[in-house]
Amino acid sequence: MARAKLSEFKAKQILTRALGIPFTGYEITSENIHKVVTINSGDKNNQTYVVKVDQGVKGRFKKGLVAIDKPIEQIPSIIKKWEQNGYKQFYLEPFINHLTQEEKYLSIERTRDGFKILFSQIGGINIEEHPESIQEIVLPYENKSGEDVQKIIHHLSLHEKSFTSMLKAFDDNYFAFLEINPLLINADRIILLDAAVEVDSSAEFFLSDGSWTSRDFNDYSSSTKTQEEKVVADLARHSTAAFNLTLLNPNSNLFMLLSGGGASIVLADEAFNQGFGNIIANYGESSGSPTTEESYLYSKQLISLLKKSTAPKKSLLIAGGVANFTDVRKTFQGVIQALEEEKTNLQKLGVKIFVRRGGPHQAEGLNLMRDFLQKNNLFGEVAGPEMILTGIVDKTLNFIQE
Amino acid sequence: MLNISAIRNIDPKILVLGNYPVIQSILDFDYLSRKQSPSVLAIIASGKKFQKYFFGKQQILIPTYPDIKNLPDEYKKQINLCLNVLSNRRILSSTEETFMTLPNLTGGVIFAENVPEKHALEIEQLAKKYQKWIIGPASIGLLIPQHLKLGVIGGVDARQFLQSNLLQVGDIAVLSASGGMTGELMNVVAQSGRHLSFALSFGGDRFPVLTPKDAFLTAEADSQTSTIIYYGELGGYDEYEIIELLKNKKITKEVICYIGGAIATLFPQSPQFGHAKAMAKNDKETAQAKRKALKSAGAKVGETFNEFVELINQGKHEKIRLHIVSNLQNMMDKISQRKEPLITTTISADIDGQPTLLGQPLLDLAKNNSFANIVGSLFLGRKLLSKDTENFIDIVLKTTVDHGPYVSGAMNTIVTARAGKDLVSSLAAGLLTIGPRFGGATNEAANHWLTGVSNNIKPEDFVEQIAKQGKRIPGIGHRKYRVDHPDPRVKLLLDYTKSLTEKRFTEYALHIEKITTVKKGNLILNVDGTIACIMLDILSEKEKLTDEQLKQLVNAEFFNTLFVLSRSVGFIAHFLDQKRLDEGLFRLPEELVAKI
């Protein structure tokens, strides 16, 4: 997989440990909220708190998903309100009183040429209004110290040790992107008011104990997914092959069961490029030589979504490029198995199926598919590489428009 | 950097790391390209010593080693290309090892997906340091028609090579982020009636070691390429580097491209597509922006895929050097007819109706070689390199032929013969007696000498270790002979070490004898131990076998073979002798049996 957002809780836990500063945050769910409130109740010099939705949502502040300077007793009701909107993971930490002018900005990104550092003496929500204040320095991997580092730490009044520890934590924990905004730096301490981290999800195996795991990816968008999408996400997690499924318009006409990372994009693009974006029901692809069983499970989810669509005329597009190593016969056997189970329903709905695929054992796979579709009155078209990749999209669109 | 012309000028010798069906497809490509021999030289994988594949209809064995370190020196020198199909966990370390170990490596392909970004960047640094090129990670590889298939590129089913016309040389370079689209574009090129100069996929990761920019410069530098076909996707800024090249006239060849991912705008948040890089975080990274920018820099850009294919079909008439590819169907038939053989052999078979041993007609072999030479050659599976080996085998065969009727094997042959049984039964009875206490200790002795020497164990420690386990040292000790009454056969055999220079194993065995004879006078180096150590030395020095190869011989019980062969003569002689004497059924006299 690719870059994934870490929960703020985990991000801060890793960073504070690296910086040698105390970590005072809590990971909150409806289950532990009361316990945390009890622990923090009582006289603590009128300490107030910050609570945030911690599910990788962009622009939380503007969306009202951050509450600042609240007494601990109010936290449960704030969380309850957010929960009603479907959020499940929250982050709580003591509020630190400070002046807006003290807020600074720092981000680090892993790029080809080195760590790209963006930094500014202006931070917080004001940074967007002052993009000109941001300075950029790329620290090459083989030379992570020297003049450039001095420039950064002087500009931010940051201890050199803090900066190098942060950079080391970034590298050792396979971070891809880190943004601390706002960053507070007093004479004697450094405070991460907000930290957003993206990690390289393919590195999980290489991490040392106490670092992150894929359980620390709190993605809000995944919690709003349909059952079918969740099953596919689960399938992807437990397979060497790759699967994804996103429902775009549940009641649309065109359902797509695509194969191959690149060809899938091209196929979906074609419908979009021709101005039919609105009839595309889903985007979904499998690649990397799935087994027959996996192809079956994947197809089942897609068919389930198709059945639920209220569109009057529906078609299923099963298409992919000329595979290099994915066995067409094996994967089609799985698809056919799923179609077989639902063939009566599909016939009733008047669904037509359009197929175009190439690769190892394509002749056998395409013949199986053609025979099945013709026998069951589901046949729209079956073609091999002699048809241009996107030709099958045209045929499908024609059918829907007829 | 990757230089296609330079690769066209080398004879590909590929090391494959990991075992994967891709290997057969490379061999099929080689065969259909009418190469005389396969381009895959060796495989790194655990388990077997060889992997079986087909070259055309013919089964072949590709040598397989557990680790790059185990590759013979000649292979290390010959290998010039590398295909890494190991899992993402082992990519960084194994790639560095190939760089360090293979002096004539030019570069290689990394197939694994999910290689951490950090590792990809480290590999890039290493590649610079060692001056190698790397395509990948997550790359299906590099294909040069008629010359090289380095990866699954072009397919794993030989029929695909014909469909996509991958065996004809043309002038179109296909460059793609996506492996699947590489196959698709090769198919489009084939259907347009044009042919490839080369094709490669740099992979859809965020930091491909060979960048799209590098790939474009490679295509520009390749004199055979006149058109570049490019498939890119949303995400990242690679296309802007290509645009710079176009604007600065660093790319002058015709460029036709398609950028996938326009559909991303349909999603509420820009989605992560299948490839790690395929996600647009800002406008510049969208497919639409890239298309526009490429167009303004002079590239031909398909707004739809159909339009893109149209642009390829319109391409200027190419000046191709067509290789005549006839009779391919015939060759394809051979591929589809092949059957997994029931038996595989390297030593002998009938060739053109003639019994042939080790590549020589049996009669030639018989006329020109001693029996000892033929025995040694067949046992090693190749012709002996040295006369000294032959001489030693000869003396071993002679000295172990018989040792009287007293020994247990001869006894059993005699008893069986006297029971009225036939030749083969009587011989078998004797042979079945050979084992750890009688005649069969040579191999175990060789195992001990080899372990001690190749692990640099001090002889004193070695003796101590075995003594602690309460075991005897194989090859040491005799019932009859003592240090003051030595075995004359041992003395005779030791004369055969005179032509040796190092004598690592013999020196070691003699050192051990010195230690053990201090403890007890009959703990001398016996015939088994002597044959073992001298044979090890001769095979090492005269037959140039590595310690690893010697270990394999030990595992196959090679060091017991000469005794078994030679003593068979003795057993047969005892059988015949008993028949000649017409001896009756043997029965033990009662006084020689103790009832307790």
Interface residues (C-beta under 8 A of the other chain):
Chain A: M1 A2 R3 K58 R110 R112 Y141 E142 D171 Y174 A176 D200 S202 A203 F205 F206 S221 A242 N244 T246 L248 S259 G260 G261 G262 A263 S264 I265 V266 A268 D269 E270 A271 F272 N273 Q274 G277 I280 Y283 E285 S287 G288 G320 G321 V322 A323 N324 F325 G358 G359 P360 H361 A363 P385 E386 I388 L389 T390 G391 D394
Chain B: P21 V22 N88 R89 E113 N114 V115 P116 E117 K118 L121 E124 Q125 I140 V152 I153 G154 G155 V156 D157 R159 Q160 Q163 S164 S176 A177 S178 G179 G180 M181 T182 G183 E184 M186 N187 V188 Q191 G204 R206 F207 T211 Y231 E233 Y258 G260 G261 A262 I263 T265 L266 F267 Q269 P271 Q272 F273 G274 H275 A276 K277 A278 M279 A287 E303 T304 F305 N306 V309
